[in-house]
Amino acid sequence: MIKYPFRVFQTEIEGHVFWIAKSGYLKGCVGQGDNPADAIAELQENEEAWLETAAEIGMSIPEIPVEPMEEFSGKMTLRLAPFVHRQAAICAKKEGISLNQYINNAVVSQNALISATM
């Protein structure tokens, strides 16, 4: 199991396309493969070797970072231009929904649009 955060991306060198899995905390610790799973598997092996070597030569080993989970209440304050606020209220009324639901729907729609292009 990989202990440190990493990122996976595709790259190309001299016409050869392959995947890289790169540790975010262990300098120079990477894995590569023809697909993401192979790159991650190689990174796992290399991370173990990196940590063993660092321990053997007395090199400092970074602590494994712990990221706290952000909690969201579902409540937020929103400032709009008065004209935009008025338009949104009119549209919500036409739709037969609350302004809160109208804004929620708009955010959901925009999130879906952006997520589809990621």
Backbone as CSV, one residue per row, in Angstrom:
resi,resn,N_x,N_y,N_z,CA_x,CA_y,CA_z,C_x,C_y,C_z
1,MET,0.843,-1.182,0.000,0.000,0.000,0.000,0.889,1.247,0.000
2,ILE,0.562,2.176,-0.860,1.319,3.427,-0.937,0.994,4.279,0.281
3,LYS,2.040,4.831,0.905,1.866,5.585,2.144,1.732,7.091,1.931
4,TYR,2.297,7.600,0.855,2.344,9.046,0.631,1.433,9.446,-0.529
5,PRO,0.886,10.664,-0.468,0.062,11.141,-1.588,0.874,11.179,-2.881
6,PHE,0.182,10.932,-3.986,0.848,10.930,-5.280,-0.129,11.419,-6.336
7,ARG,0.410,11.686,-7.504,-0.452,12.044,-8.625,-0.093,11.167,-9.811
8,VAL,-1.072,10.974,-10.677,-0.893,10.129,-11.851,-1.235,10.956,-13.082
9,PHE,-0.369,10.885,-14.079,-0.615,11.642,-15.303,0.006,10.916,-16.484
10,GLN,-0.475,11.268,-17.652,0.037,10.678,-18.885,1.035,11.648,-19.503
11,THR,2.082,11.109,-20.097,3.083,11.952,-20.737,3.554,11.287,-22.027
12,GLU,4.314,12.044,-22.792,4.842,11.521,-24.052,6.285,11.972,-24.187
13,ILE,7.152,11.037,-24.527,8.555,11.342,-24.786,8.949,10.639,-26.071
14,GLU,9.424,11.405,-27.022,9.869,10.893,-28.318,8.829,9.957,-28.948
15,GLY,7.564,10.381,-28.907,6.494,9.622,-29.531,5.949,8.465,-28.710
16,HIS,6.556,8.190,-27.558,6.071,7.102,-26.698,5.190,7.685,-25.605
17,VAL,3.928,7.266,-25.569,2.986,7.743,-24.559,2.933,6.718,-23.431
18,PHE,3.055,7.199,-22.193,2.997,6.307,-21.044,2.505,7.077,-19.822
19,TRP,2.278,6.353,-18.754,1.736,6.936,-17.524,2.831,7.048,-16.468
20,ILE,2.735,8.120,-15.673,3.662,8.370,-14.569,2.845,8.473,-13.279
21,ALA,3.326,7.837,-12.235,2.788,8.021,-10.882,3.930,8.621,-10.081
22,LYS,3.726,9.812,-9.535,4.814,10.560,-8.892,4.455,10.902,-7.444
23,SER,5.354,10.543,-6.536,5.153,10.855,-5.126,5.190,12.361,-4.919
24,GLY,4.307,12.836,-4.081,4.299,14.259,-3.762,5.242,14.618,-2.622
25,TYR,5.813,13.604,-1.934,6.633,13.879,-0.759,8.013,13.260,-0.806
26,LEU,8.202,12.212,-1.598,9.496,11.542,-1.659,10.185,11.930,-2.960
27,LYS,11.165,12.811,-2.836,11.827,13.375,-4.008,12.411,12.288,-4.908
28,GLY,12.020,12.352,-6.181,12.542,11.426,-7.173,11.870,10.070,-7.182
29,CYS,10.852,9.880,-6.365,10.177,8.586,-6.295,9.007,8.582,-7.276
30,VAL,9.156,7.784,-8.333,8.143,7.719,-9.387,7.952,6.268,-9.836
31,GLY,6.875,6.053,-10.554,6.624,4.776,-11.215,6.104,5.094,-12.599
32,GLN,6.292,4.196,-13.513,5.754,4.420,-14.854,5.213,3.111,-15.400
33,GLY,4.304,3.241,-16.379,3.721,2.051,-16.977,2.881,2.421,-18.183
34,ASP,2.385,1.396,-18.860,1.561,1.609,-20.047,0.139,2.030,-19.686
35,ASN,-0.221,1.891,-18.405,-1.534,2.313,-17.938,-1.391,2.815,-16.504
36,PRO,-2.394,3.499,-15.974,-2.283,4.045,-14.619,-2.007,2.983,-13.555
37,ALA,-2.648,1.825,-13.667,-2.460,0.776,-12.658,-1.009,0.294,-12.611
38,ASP,-0.386,0.130,-13.775,1.016,-0.292,-13.815,1.936,0.767,-13.212
39,ALA,1.650,2.026,-13.509,2.468,3.116,-12.965,2.348,3.165,-11.443
40,ILE,1.152,2.981,-10.932,0.932,3.006,-9.474,1.602,1.808,-8.818
41,ALA,1.516,0.634,-9.440,2.170,-0.571,-8.888,3.675,-0.367,-8.799
42,GLU,4.263,0.226,-9.834,5.708,0.467,-9.811,6.057,1.527,-8.767
43,LEU,5.214,2.543,-8.640,5.453,3.565,-7.607,5.452,2.921,-6.226
44,GLN,4.538,2.006,-5.990,4.472,1.345,-4.684,5.784,0.618,-4.382
45,GLU,6.294,-0.115,-5.345,7.576,-0.810,-5.164,8.702,0.192,-4.910
46,ASN,8.719,1.261,-5.702,9.781,2.258,-5.578,9.684,3.034,-4.271
47,GLU,8.468,3.255,-3.782,8.314,3.940,-2.502,8.914,3.095,-1.378
48,GLU,8.642,1.788,-1.388,9.212,0.894,-0.380,10.740,0.927,-0.430
49,ALA,11.297,0.868,-1.633,12.756,0.907,-1.794,13.312,2.248,-1.346
50,TRP,12.620,3.337,-1.675,13.050,4.685,-1.297,13.130,4.780,0.220
51,LEU,12.081,4.305,0.909,12.042,4.389,2.376,13.108,3.507,3.018
52,GLU,13.325,2.300,2.470,14.378,1.408,3.000,15.754,2.039,2.846
53,THR,16.016,2.591,1.677,17.313,3.219,1.414,17.523,4.431,2.313
54,ALA,16.501,5.248,2.453,16.605,6.435,3.311,16.922,6.032,4.750
55,ALA,16.269,4.980,5.242,16.524,4.503,6.606,17.952,3.984,6.744
56,GLU,18.423,3.258,5.728,19.781,2.682,5.763,20.857,3.760,5.797
57,ILE,20.668,4.833,5.052,21.715,5.856,4.975,21.479,7.010,5.952
58,GLY,20.438,6.897,6.771,20.167,7.917,7.784,19.550,9.194,7.237
59,MET,18.943,9.089,6.099,18.296,10.260,5.504,16.962,10.514,6.197
60,SER,16.623,11.769,6.314,15.362,12.146,6.948,14.172,11.649,6.115
61,ILE,13.217,11.028,6.800,12.010,10.519,6.136,10.838,11.414,6.539
62,PRO,10.154,11.982,5.552,9.044,12.874,5.887,7.903,12.120,6.572
63,GLU,7.209,12.844,7.446,6.028,12.258,8.080,4.936,12.097,7.031
64,ILE,4.129,11.070,7.214,3.009,10.856,6.303,1.956,11.921,6.615
65,PRO,1.602,12.728,5.626,0.657,13.813,5.888,-0.761,13.285,6.115
66,VAL,-1.462,13.959,6.992,-2.863,13.637,7.248,-3.667,14.878,6.918
67,GLU,-4.544,14.757,5.955,-5.374,15.887,5.551,-6.721,15.789,6.221
68,PRO,-7.099,16.821,6.959,-8.430,16.781,7.579,-9.503,16.915,6.502
69,MET,-10.597,16.232,6.703,-11.716,16.316,5.771,-12.473,17.610,6.045
70,GLU,-12.727,18.345,4.989,-13.527,19.549,5.129,-14.975,19.141,5.281
71,GLU,-15.650,19.810,6.197,-17.067,19.553,6.367,-17.831,20.761,5.864
72,PHE,-18.916,20.497,5.181,-19.735,21.563,4.635,-21.135,21.453,5.220
73,SER,-21.663,22.571,5.653,-22.986,22.581,6.274,-24.106,22.633,5.252
74,GLY,-23.783,23.060,4.039,-24.822,23.250,3.038,-25.376,24.661,3.056
75,LYS,-24.859,25.465,3.958,-25.295,26.857,4.034,-24.161,27.746,3.549
76,MET,-24.524,28.815,2.838,-23.519,29.770,2.403,-24.166,31.127,2.200
77,THR,-23.361,32.157,2.278,-23.830,33.508,2.011,-23.422,33.849,0.591
78,LEU,-24.326,34.425,-0.136,-24.073,34.717,-1.533,-24.436,36.173,-1.812
79,ARG,-23.546,36.895,-2.440,-23.828,38.276,-2.836,-23.996,38.311,-4.350
80,LEU,-25.076,38.946,-4.779,-25.364,39.100,-6.205,-25.610,40.565,-6.500
81,ALA,-25.400,40.941,-7.731,-25.819,42.268,-8.160,-27.345,42.313,-8.034
82,PRO,-27.907,43.433,-7.631,-29.364,43.512,-7.464,-30.141,43.060,-8.699
83,PHE,-29.671,43.415,-9.889,-30.350,43.019,-11.114,-30.352,41.498,-11.275
84,VAL,-29.223,40.862,-10.981,-29.118,39.405,-11.089,-30.030,38.743,-10.065
85,HIS,-30.080,39.301,-8.860,-30.943,38.783,-7.801,-32.405,38.840,-8.251
86,ARG,-32.789,39.974,-8.824,-34.168,40.163,-9.298,-34.492,39.161,-10.408
87,GLN,-33.574,39.005,-11.368,-33.791,38.051,-12.467,-33.958,36.626,-11.932
88,ALA,-33.117,36.248,-11.000,-33.181,34.904,-10.435,-34.506,34.690,-9.705
89,ALA,-34.948,35.690,-8.953,-36.225,35.575,-8.230,-37.388,35.428,-9.211
90,ILE,-37.369,36.192,-10.308,-38.426,36.105,-11.326,-38.421,34.726,-11.980
91,CYS,-37.238,34.240,-12.339,-37.126,32.916,-12.980,-37.589,31.810,-12.031
92,ALA,-37.215,31.914,-10.761,-37.627,30.908,-9.778,-39.150,30.885,-9.655
93,LYS,-39.739,32.057,-9.611,-41.198,32.150,-9.499,-41.866,31.520,-10.720
94,LYS,-41.341,31.790,-11.921,-41.883,31.194,-13.151,-41.792,29.673,-13.111
95,GLU,-40.704,29.169,-12.519,-40.502,27.719,-12.420,-41.331,27.100,-11.296
96,GLY,-41.881,27.940,-10.416,-42.672,27.441,-9.294,-41.830,26.844,-8.181
97,ILE,-40.590,27.348,-8.055,-39.697,26.860,-7.005,-39.169,28.043,-6.213
98,SER,-38.592,27.755,-5.067,-38.018,28.818,-4.247,-36.740,29.349,-4.899
99,LEU,-36.370,30.548,-4.514,-35.119,31.118,-5.001,-33.946,30.242,-4.557
100,ASN,-34.017,29.706,-3.353,-32.977,28.813,-2.849,-32.828,27.586,-3.759
101,GLN,-33.959,26.971,-4.120,-33.913,25.797,-4.992,-33.405,26.171,-6.383
102,TYR,-33.794,27.341,-6.868,-33.344,27.810,-8.180,-31.816,27.953,-8.203
103,ILE,-31.263,28.571,-7.169,-29.811,28.755,-7.086,-29.122,27.396,-6.940
104,ASN,-29.684,26.497,-6.124,-29.127,25.158,-5.976,-29.086,24.451,-7.327
105,ASN,-30.180,24.520,-8.085,-30.227,23.881,-9.401,-29.172,24.459,-10.341
106,ALA,-28.991,25.770,-10.274,-27.998,26.423,-11.132,-26.577,25.943,-10.786
107,VAL,-26.290,25.807,-9.499,-24.963,25.339,-9.076,-24.759,23.886,-9.493
108,VAL,-25.775,23.050,-9.299,-25.689,21.645,-9.698,-25.433,21.542,-11.198
109,SER,-26.161,22.332,-11.970,-26.001,22.321,-13.427,-24.591,22.742,-13.838
110,GLN,-24.086,23.807,-13.233,-22.735,24.282,-13.562,-21.676,23.277,-13.131
111,ASN,-21.847,22.651,-11.964,-20.903,21.624,-11.510,-20.848,20.466,-12.492
112,ALA,-22.019,20.037,-12.976,-22.072,18.926,-13.923,-21.357,19.296,-15.232
113,LEU,-21.562,20.515,-15.668,-20.930,20.993,-16.904,-19.403,20.989,-16.773
114,ILE,-18.915,21.510,-15.673,-17.465,21.568,-15.449,-16.882,20.172,-15.230
115,SER,-17.577,19.334,-14.463,-17.087,17.971,-14.205,-16.975,17.156,-15.480
116,ALA,-17.873,17.413,-16.427,-17.849,16.662,-17.689,-16.631,16.994,-18.525
117,THR,-16.022,18.154,-18.306,-14.855,18.547,-19.085,-13.544,18.288,-18.366
118,MET,-13.602,17.740,-17.176,-12.371,17.489,-16.402,-11.694,16.221,-16.843
